[in-house]
């Protein structure tokens, strides 16, 4: 079944900014303003940092995850020994015996 925008039921409304009559694809509510296509551009929310609507990663050094800000939930840390320098360190996952774990400094050499 294909979806065609032309089949969508449209409702009459009046733009809350410029007063122009327009049509929208939802039933307008009396307690919320409706905007025409041109005025709507002025009311779009700013993009959230951290990846947008579905939590995807954006460019740069954004360390967001699909579960929101990592600071919102405590991470369980596990003790480990670095496979390169031998220093004790902590990692945010349970180390496996068959795979080496690297401290923060040595990990940069293995990326």
RODO-2510 file (C-alpha; in nm, 4 decimals, decimal comma):
residues 111
     n   res          X          Y          Z
     1     x     0,0000     0,0000     0,0000
     2     x     0,1595     0,3277    -0,1014
     3     x     0,1113     0,6553     0,0778
     4     x     0,0209     0,9550    -0,1323
     5     x     0,0241     1,3044     0,0207
     6     x    -0,2553     1,4105    -0,2119
     7     x    -0,4867     1,1565    -0,0416
     8     x    -0,4317     1,3163     0,2986
     9     x    -0,7267     1,4982     0,4543
    10     x    -0,6512     1,8686     0,4931
    11     x    -0,8060     2,1145     0,7411
    12     x    -0,8609     2,4892     0,7074
    13     x    -0,6640     2,7094     0,9460
    14     x    -0,5458     3,0669     0,9913
    15     x    -0,1745     3,1373     1,0396
    16     x    -0,0999     3,2542     1,3940
    17     x     0,1658     3,4976     1,2682
    18     x     0,0558     3,6547     0,9409
    19     x    -0,3180     3,5710     0,9496
    20     x    -0,3154     3,4023     0,6076
    21     x    -0,5703     3,1283     0,5453
    22     x    -0,3923     2,7954     0,4939
    23     x    -0,4484     2,4209     0,5092
    24     x    -0,2758     2,1780     0,7424
    25     x    -0,2735     1,7946     0,7555
    26     x    -0,4092     1,7810     1,1126
    27     x    -0,7095     1,9069     1,3035
    28     x    -0,6010     2,2412     1,4558
    29     x    -0,6550     2,2866     1,8304
    30     x    -0,7926     2,6111     1,9670
    31     x    -0,5196     2,6407     2,2318
    32     x    -0,2256     2,6074     1,9884
    33     x    -0,1294     2,8375     1,7028
    34     x    -0,0986     2,7065     1,3475
    35     x     0,1481     2,8549     1,1004
    36     x     0,1487     2,8744     0,7212
    37     x     0,4391     2,7164     0,5356
    38     x     0,6408     3,0404     0,5260
    39     x     0,5883     3,1372     0,8919
    40     x     0,6495     2,7797     1,0123
    41     x     1,0173     2,8183     0,9185
    42     x     1,0492     3,0842     1,1921
    43     x     0,9086     2,8478     1,4556
    44     x     1,1133     2,5338     1,3913
    45     x     1,2964     2,4157     1,7034
    46     x     1,6751     2,4477     1,7021
    47     x     1,8514     2,1177     1,6284
    48     x     1,9510     1,9483     1,9505
    49     x     2,3143     1,8759     2,0074
    50     x     2,3698     1,5041     2,0353
    51     x     2,2392     1,3817     1,7114
    52     x     1,9007     1,5142     1,6390
    53     x     1,5584     1,3584     1,6566
    54     x     1,6554     0,9919     1,6785
    55     x     1,9871     1,0249     1,8604
    56     x     2,2113     0,9547     1,5644
    57     x     2,5648     1,0761     1,5760
    58     x     2,6599     1,4037     1,4201
    59     x     2,9992     1,5173     1,3008
    60     x     3,2730     1,6384     1,5315
    61     x     3,3579     1,4956     1,8688
    62     x     2,9999     1,4352     1,9789
    63     x     2,9928     1,1440     2,2217
    64     x     2,6134     1,1091     2,2298
    65     x     2,4445     0,7735     2,2358
    66     x     2,1004     0,6504     2,1405
    67     x     2,0133     0,6379     2,5108
    68     x     2,0614     1,0117     2,5589
    69     x     2,3344     1,1881     2,7470
    70     x     2,5751     0,9414     2,9069
    71     x     2,5843     1,1522     3,2216
    72     x     2,2196     1,0605     3,2868
    73     x     2,3042     0,7081     3,3898
    74     x     2,6065     0,5802     3,5833
    75     x     2,8369     0,3469     3,3955
    76     x     2,9610     0,0330     3,5579
    77     x     3,3407     0,0272     3,5396
    78     x     3,5562    -0,2862     3,5492
    79     x     3,9162    -0,3266     3,6620
    80     x     4,1613    -0,4374     3,3945
    81     x     4,5316    -0,4519     3,3152
    82     x     4,6549    -0,2783     3,0001
    83     x     4,7779    -0,5231     2,7365
    84     x     5,0594    -0,2851     2,6299
    85     x     5,2024    -0,1026     2,9323
    86     x     5,0695    -0,3340     3,2078
    87     x     4,9182    -0,0513     3,4128
    88     x     4,5967    -0,1072     3,6043
    89     x     4,2988     0,0744     3,4489
    90     x     3,9214     0,0754     3,4405
    91     x     3,7043     0,0154     3,1351
    92     x     3,3260     0,0514     3,0797
    93     x     3,2829    -0,3125     2,9749
    94     x     3,3602    -0,6554     3,1200
    95     x     3,7009    -0,7578     2,9794
    96     x     3,7322    -1,0964     2,8123
    97     x     4,0301    -1,3220     2,8800
    98     x     4,0963    -1,3855     2,5098
    99     x     4,1167    -1,0147     2,4085
   100     x     4,3617    -0,7504     2,5269
   101     x     4,2398    -0,4345     2,6989
   102     x     4,4243    -0,1053     2,6674
   103     x     4,4421     0,1920     2,9009
   104     x     4,3324     0,5323     2,7736
   105     x     4,6854     0,6284     2,6619
   106     x     4,7686     0,3003     2,4854
   107     x     4,4244     0,2726     2,3252
   108     x     4,5083     0,5711     2,1023
   109     x     4,7832     0,3596     1,9396
   110     x     4,5339     0,0840     1,8496
   111     x     4,2542     0,2869     1,6921
***
